């Protein structure tokens, strides 16, 4: 039986400054994708982060959407 789907979202874009998590323009936030596991989300996050390494203001994030949808899930379960 396959593992339970644990939805993870990867988003990112340019921040207003490098010391805070506030996007410069929400209309330009990139939705990289939705992934069924943390491992898959991490691969996508790493690829986008490496592709934008020359832009100091670019940041990408993994959102554990499954925890937002079902807060009863174990906090340590990926």
N, C-alpha and C positions, 0 to 999 in steps of 0.2 A: 504494500500500500504506500503511495507517495506521501511525502511529508506534507503537513498542512501548509497551505499558501500563507506566507507572511508578507504582506504588501509593503514594499519600500519604494519611495520616490526619490529620484535624483534631480535636483534643480541647481541652478547657479547663474552667475552673472557678475557684473561689476558692482563693487561696493562703493559707497560714498567715500569711505576712507578705510584704511587697513586695520583700524583699531576697533571697529564696531561692525556688527552684522546688520547693516542697513543698505539695501540695494539702491544704487544711484537712480535707476529708472525701472519701476516694476513692469512697465510695458515691454522691457527688453530682457526680463528674466527668462532663462532658457529652461524648458522642461526637457530633460535628457531622456527620461523614461520611467516606467513603472516596472518593478521587478518582483518576482515571487520569493526571492531569498536575499538575505544580506550579502552573501557571496557574489551573486550576480550584480547587485546594486553597487558593491564595492569595485567590481571590475569596471563598470561604466563610469563611476565617479573618478577612479584613478585615470582612466583614459582621457576624460575631459580636463581634469586637473593638470595632467602632463601636457595636454595640447595648448593650454593657456598659461604655461609656466612663465612666459615672458611678460605677462601682464600682472603686475603686483596687486592690482585691485580686483582681479578675477578670483572668485571663490565658488566652489561647488559643495553641495551638502547632500547627505543621505537623510531623508526623513523616514522615520519608522512609522509609516502610516497605519500599520496594523495595530499599533499601540493606541493611536488616536481613535480608531474605529472600534476597538475592543480593549478598554483599559484593564480588563481582568487578565490579559495575557501576561505571562511571566516576564518581568523586566529584563532578565538576563538571557532570554531565549532568542536566538537569531535564527 
